[in-house]
Amino acid sequence: MKHVTQPCQKTLFLSPSDVAGLVHNQGMAATLQGLEAYIRQDFSRWSSFDKSARLASHSPDGVIELMPIADGAHYTFKYVNGHPKNTSQGLPTVMAFGVLADVSTGMPMLLSELTLATALRTAATSVLAARALARPESRVMALIGNGAQSEFQALAFHHLLGIKEIRLYDTDAAATAKLMRNLQANPDTAGLRLRVCASSAEAVFDADIVTTITADKTQAAIITAGMLSPGTHLNAVGGDCPGKTEIHPEVLAAAKVFVEYEPQTRVEGDLQQMPPGFAVTELWQVLAGDATGRDSAAQVTVFDSVGFALEDFSALRYLYAQARGHGLGQSLPLIPRLEDPKDLYQLVRPAFSSASGLLDAGAPVRPVAEPVLE
């Protein structure tokens, strides 16, 4: 009889502490560099992916989204929410997990937290775009919005792009104080100057790069016409759902605008304020050399980033490879192992006593009453 090798039926699980452990083992800079390399690699083979805008379910308090994507080898999805009021209940504004699966079998290879990993991959994507769009001599960045993702943006631009000064502003002074504490306590930021500003206008004045990353689901004009100096690169990270904007449309009209996946950004990004014919360039085209980035040193460029499934695909691939290399995570029997894969009933088949032919079920199991939904 020919021996048939059974495929692996265990799924690797990575918890938030596992991903944090990976960062500790490798260092923040190396982790961000690795993620940026994976994201660049996947953007460079854009046409290989089966892409779609994310599926969103909106409520008065926030949004829950599914973000699927696949190539010929792997399928991934991310579950992610955005609920600005969550902090009052002790919950993060953004929570996420994701799955990496084998396309040839459908077997889930990895189940991972993506709350921490999303902040890491978003920062890595911001740097990837800035390499292509910002002036190479950029050294000063304004960071508008000092919440949960701000440290990652600051560290990514400092470690990977050589930013030497970051100007901080948030309407919540406690958020800025938190960011200051975290960055000042980090020995790797000894050469980074931090400056707390009293307004977004003060922070933005004469900055080389401006990163906006606010969470409130409202239409606002954090950056208005006339605030940006010639040659500024605007990294608009925060606008991520219909009805939420951060950048005044006059800023977009006067700039060269770049996006991840245009069909999604037109619905969710700052681009939703612009007419359908307003011209934008997808980032992959610049990375592939099919389109130009910045056309002059004085041009204002905008990366209207809303987060795209391809970045999570890259992050999950990266986490899977690094976790296996570092021996992190645990194996989960998420998928049943069957002696006969056509006989799923074997999992619940009653056990019979060979002597009596009777059910050997022990004490009867009573069904649990259905919960009352309030």
N, C-alpha and C positions, 0 to 999 in steps of 0.2 A: 504494500500500500504506500502510495506516495505521501510523504509527510508534508502537511500544509502548515506553514508558519503563521501563527495567530498574530494579527497586528496588535500593537500596544493599545490597551484599553484603559489606560490611566491618564488623567488630565492633571497637568501641573498647575498648582494654585499658588498665586503670589498675593500675600496680604500687604497692607500698607507698611507694616514693619519690615517685610521682606524687601520691598522697593527702597525703603529708607536705608536698610542695611546695604543694599547695592550701592547707593550713593556714598555711604560711609566707607565702604571697601575701596571704591574707585576714586572718590573725591568728586566734588561738585563739577569742577571744570571738565574732568575727563568724561563724566556722565553726559554733560551737555554737548561736548564735542562728539561723542559717540552717537547721540540722538540726531544731532545736526547732519552727520554723515549719512545715517540711514534715511533721513527725510530727503536729503539731496538726491540720494541714489534712487529713491522711489519716484520723486518728482521728475527725474530725468527719463523715466520710462512711463510717462503719463498715459500714452495710448494703450498700454498693456492692461489697464484697469477697467473694470465694469463699475462705472461711477453713477451716483445719484445724489440729489440733495437729501439732507437728513429729514426724517419723519418726525414732526413735532406735534405734541399735544399741549395746548395752552390752557391755562387757568388764570383766574384773577391774581393768584399769588406767585405764578411762575410758569415754567415750561419743563416738560420731560421730553427727551429726544432719543431717537435711535439713529445711529450713524453707520450704515453698512457699506462695504466695498470689498472687491475681490480681484485677484489676478488669476493666472492659470494654475497657481500652486496653493494659494492661501485665501481664505475668506476671514474677514474680521467684522465685528460690530462693536460699537460702544453704546452703552446706556449712560445718559448724562442728564442732569437736571440743572436748572438755574432758578433759585428761589431767594431773592434778596433779603427777605424777612427771616430767613432761617437762623441767623446768628442770635436772634432774641430767644430761640428755643435751644440754643447750644448745638446747633447743627451747622455744617459748612454751607455756604451759599451754593457751591457746586460740589456734587458727589457723582462718582462715576465708577463703572467697572466695564471690562471688555473681554472678548473671546477671540482667540486665534484658532482657526480650524483648518484641517487638511481638505483641500478641494476634492481630491481623488476619492476620499471615503466619507467626508463629512464629519470625521472624528474631531471633537474639540481637543486641541493640543494644550491650550493654555486658557485658564480663567484667572484674570488679574484685576486687582484694584487699579483704577485709573484716575482717582482723585489727585493724588500726588503726581502721578505720571503725566496727567494732562497739563499741570502747571509746568513741568519740566519740558514736555514736547512743545508747548506753546512758546516758551522762552527760546527754545532752540530754533523754532520756525521763524520767530521774530528776527533772530540774528541772521539766519539764512537769507531772509529777504533784505535785511539791511546791508549785507555784504554786496548784494547785487544792485542796490538802489541808493544807499547813502553815499556821501562823499567819503573817500578812503581816509581822509585826515580827521574825521569826526571824533571828538574827544569829550564833548559835553552833551548830556542828555537830561531832558525834563521828564519826570515820571509823575503823571497826573492820575491819581487813584492809587492808594497805598494799602490795599487790602491783601487778600490771601495769595494772589499771584505776584505781587510786586517784588518780593525778594528775588524770585527766580528770574524775572526780567532784568533786575539790576545786576545780579551776578552773571547772567549770560552775557550782557553787553560789556561788563567789566572784564571778565575772563576771556571771552572769545573775540571781542571787537575792539578792545583797548580803550573803552570809555574810562576817563579819569575823574570826571565830576558828574554827580547826579543831583539835580534839583528836585525836591520833593514837595508835592502839594496834594492835600486831600481835604474835603469839607469836614471830615472827622479827624480832629487833631490826635485822638488816641491811636488811630490807624497809622499816622505818620510816626508817632512816638514808638509804636511797636516795630515798624520798619527800621527806624534808626537803631533801636536796641539790637535787633537781629543782625544788622549789617556791621555795627560797631563791635559786636562780640565775635565776629568771624575773623580769624587771623589772616585769612587770604585776601581781605579787603583793606589791608593796611595802607595801600597807596591810593585808595579811593576817597575823594572828597565828597562829603554829603552836605547839602545846604537846604534847610527848611525854608519854604517860601510862604508868603501870606496870601498868594493868589495864583491862579493858573497863568495869568498874564506875566507875573514876575518870574515864574519858573520857566516859561517858554522863551522869554526875551533872549534873543541871540543864541539859542541852543542849536546844536547841530542836528540832534535827533530828539523828537518828542514822542513819548509813548503814553497813550491814553488807555486806561484799563479800569474803568468804573463799572459798577455792578447794577445800579438802579435801572429798572426797566422803563425808562421814560425818554422822551425826546428832549434833548438838551443841546446846547451849543457851547461845549467846553472850550473848543478852539474856534475862533472866529476870524474873519478876514482882517488882515492887518497885523495879527499877532505873530505870524511866522516870518522869520528873516529869509531872504533869498537863499536858496540852496538847502533849506531844512528838509529832512526826511521825517515824515509823520507815520508812526507805527500805531495805527488805530486798532487796538486789540479788543476794546470793550464792547463795541456795538455788535450784538449777537442774536437779535430776535426782531421780528416785525414790531415797529413802534418804538424801538430803542435806537437812538442815535447820539453821537458825541460831537460830530464835526459839522460845522455850518456848511450848507451846500455851496456857498460862495468859495469856500476853501477848496472843495472838490473841483469846482468849475475852473479854477485857476491853476490846478495842479495836474500832474500826470499820475493816474490812478492805476494801481495794480491789485489784483484779487487772487484768491486761491481757485475757486470754482464759480464762475460767473453766475450760473443759474441760482445757486444758493445765496451768493452775496447780494444779488439784486433784491432778494426777499428779506434778508436778515441784517445786512450790513448798513453802514452809512450810505452806501450806494442806493438804498431804497428811496432816498430823497430826490434822486436824479431821474430825468426822463429816460424812457427805454432805449433811445438811440445814443445815450451818452457813452463815449468810447472808454473802454478799460482794457487792460492787458492782463492775461493770466500769468502768474509767476513762473509756471513751468516753461513758458515760451522764452522768457529771459534766460532761465537756467540752461535751456537747451540751445541757446544762441539763435533762436528763431525770431526774436524781437529784441529791440534795444531797451535798456533800463533808463537810467538818467541820461538826458540828452545834453545837459550843460551843467556847469558848476552852480549856476544861479537858479536852476529849476527846482521847484518844490515837488517832491514825490510823496505819494501816499500809498501805504500798504493797508488796504481795508480788509483786515483779517477777521474772519468770523470762526475760524477753526474748521478744518475739513477732515473727513474720514480717512484720507490718505495719510495724514499725520499720525493718527492713532494706529493705522496699519503698520507704519514704520516703528512706532513706539512699542507695539506688541511684539513685533519681530525682534526688536532690540532687547526687550526684557526677557524674552524666551531664550535667546542665545546667551545673554549674560548670566541669567539665573542658572542655566545648566552648567555654564563654565565655573560659576562660583559655588555651586551646590546649594542654591537657595530654593525655598519653597517646599511644598509637600505634594505628594501624589494623592489625587482624589479619585475614588471609584465612581465617577459621575455617570458613566455609561455602564449598563449591566453587562457582565461577562456571561455568555450563554454557551453551554455545551453544544446546543443546536441553535444557531442564530435564527432559525425559523420558528422556534418554540419559545416565545416570550412568556407564555402561560406558566412555564416551569418555575418562574419566580414566585408565583402564588399558588401553585398546585398543592392541594392538601397532602400531608404526609400520612401514609397508612402503616399500621402495625403489621409486620409480616406474619406474626403468629395468629392474630385474631381477624385480620382483614378489616379491622375497624379504624376509624380515623384516630390518629394519635396526635390530637390537637392540644392536649392539656386543658387548662381552664378556658372556658369560652371567652372570646373577645367581643365586648359590646361596642357597637359603633359610637363614636363621639358625636354628641349633639352639635348641630350646626350653630356657629356663633351668630349672635344677633348683631347685625350691622347698625351702627348708630350714625 
